[in-house]
């Protein structure tokens, strides 16, 4: 399987790349600077400059882009559009590292986690930017996409257990009434989805058991 990981030098990107390499996949990273990942194949390019020819022949592309400052938050939309345009009309699947704020908290799917009273105000701009990008992604009928939301408590340095719960669009708690997952277990879930392709044109979510 040929896999591309975009913006792979970030924490999530490195762990996702490591997981893919350990499983023996043919992994290429697309990064702007020095390669800090376990992959040997590198394309040096800004995410906004990625073209269809760059992604030709890949079975799946994983978007691990992240932005947190007010001036870069709109790039969640612009970068995702660039990747969608690059794989438009092809069989190359696009998997996106998403956010938890857009998960639904009621059966009618009219309220999201970010709209609840206890959602931290400081996280609101990021949640809104990522929700906007997801809404735009849903409109892409020309792309085989999968958007994977982590649990609300997404821990960069958490241990890898090798286990996780696969959920849908609804905000879900585990048996301990927690919404938690480590980056390492999230990476395993991402590569499982990349390999199996069970949720094309769907948003799913993952949390620790």
Residue pairs with C-beta under 8 A, 6 or more apart in sequence:
1 25
1 26
1 59
1 60
1 194
1 195
2 25
2 26
2 28
2 57
2 58
2 59
2 60
3 20
3 25
3 26
3 27
3 28
3 58
3 59
3 60
3 61
3 62
3 194
4 27
4 28
4 29
4 30
4 43
4 55
4 58
4 60
4 61
4 62
5 13
5 16
5 17
5 20
5 27
5 28
5 29
5 30
5 37
5 39
5 61
5 62
5 64
6 13
6 29
6 30
6 47
6 50
6 61
6 62
6 63
6 64
6 65
6 83
7 13
7 30
7 31
7 47
7 63
7 64
7 65
7 66
8 14
8 16
8 17
8 29
8 30
8 31
8 37
8 39
8 64
9 29
9 31
9 32
9 33
9 34
9 35
9 36
9 37
10 64
10 66
11 156
11 183
12 64
12 66
12 97
12 156
12 183
12 186
12 187
13 29
13 37
13 64
14 36
14 37
14 38
15 183
15 184
15 186
15 187
16 62
16 64
16 97
16 187
16 190
16 191
17 27
17 29
17 37
17 38
17 39
18 37
18 38
18 187
19 184
19 187
19 188
19 190
19 191
20 27
20 39
20 191
20 194
21 27
21 37
21 38
21 39
22 38
23 191
23 195
25 191
25 195
26 41
27 38
27 39
27 41
28 39
28 41
28 42
28 43
28 58
29 35
29 37
29 39
29 41
29 42
29 43
30 42
30 43
30 45
30 47
30 50
30 54
31 37
31 42
31 43
31 44
32 44
32 45
32 46
33 44
35 42
43 54
45 54
47 65
47 79
47 82
47 83
48 75
48 78
48 79
48 82
49 82
50 82
50 83
50 86
51 86
52 85
52 86
52 87
52 88
52 90
54 86
55 61
55 83
55 86
55 87
55 90
55 92
56 90
56 92
58 92
59 91
59 92
59 93
59 194
60 92
60 93
60 94
60 95
60 194
60 197
61 83
61 86
61 87
61 92
61 93
61 94
61 95
62 95
62 96
62 97
62 190
62 194
63 79
63 80
63 83
63 94
63 95
63 96
63 97
64 97
65 75
65 76
65 79
65 80
65 97
66 97
67 73
67 75
67 76
67 129
68 126
70 125
73 125
73 126
73 129
74 129
76 129
76 130
76 132
76 133
77 129
77 132
77 133
77 136
80 96
80 133
80 136
80 137
81 136
83 94
84 94
84 137
84 140
84 142
84 143
84 145
87 93
87 94
87 143
87 144
88 140
88 142
88 143
89 142
91 144
92 144
93 144
93 145
93 146
93 194
93 197
93 200
94 143
94 144
94 145
94 146
95 145
95 146
95 147
95 148
95 190
95 193
95 194
96 137
96 145
96 146
96 147
96 148
97 148
97 150
97 186
97 190
98 130
98 134
98 147
98 148
98 149
98 150
98 203
99 126
99 127
99 130
99 131
99 134
99 149
99 150
100 113
100 149
100 150
100 151
100 152
100 154
100 171
100 179
100 205
101 112
101 113
101 114
101 119
101 123
101 126
101 127
101 128
101 130
101 131
102 112
102 113
102 114
102 127
102 130
102 131
102 134
102 149
102 203
103 112
103 113
103 149
103 169
103 170
103 171
103 172
103 205
104 110
104 111
104 112
104 113
104 169
104 170
104 171
105 111
105 112
105 113
105 115
105 116
105 170
105 171
109 169
112 127
112 131
113 119
113 127
113 152
113 171
114 123
114 124
114 127
114 128
114 131
119 127
134 147
134 203
137 143
137 145
137 147
138 203
144 200
144 201
145 200
145 201
146 193
146 197
146 199
146 200
146 201
146 202
146 203
146 204
147 202
147 203
147 204
148 186
148 189
148 190
148 193
148 203
148 204
148 205
148 206
149 203
149 204
149 205
149 206
150 181
150 186
150 205
150 206
150 207
151 178
151 179
151 180
151 181
151 205
151 206
151 207
151 208
152 171
152 179
152 180
153 178
153 179
153 180
153 181
154 181
154 183
154 186
155 180
155 181
155 182
155 183
156 182
156 183
157 182
157 183
158 180
158 181
158 182
158 183
158 184
158 185
159 182
159 184
160 182
160 184
160 185
160 188
161 182
161 185
161 208
161 209
162 185
162 188
163 185
163 208
163 209
164 181
164 185
164 186
164 188
164 189
164 206
164 207
164 208
164 209
165 172
165 174
165 206
165 207
165 208
165 209
166 189
166 204
166 205
166 206
167 204
167 205
167 206
167 207
168 202
168 203
168 204
168 205
169 203
169 204
169 205
170 205
171 179
171 205
172 179
172 205
172 207
173 179
173 207
174 180
174 207
174 208
174 209
175 209
178 207
178 208
179 207
180 207
180 208
181 189
181 206
181 207
181 208
182 208
185 206
185 208
186 206
189 206
193 199
193 204
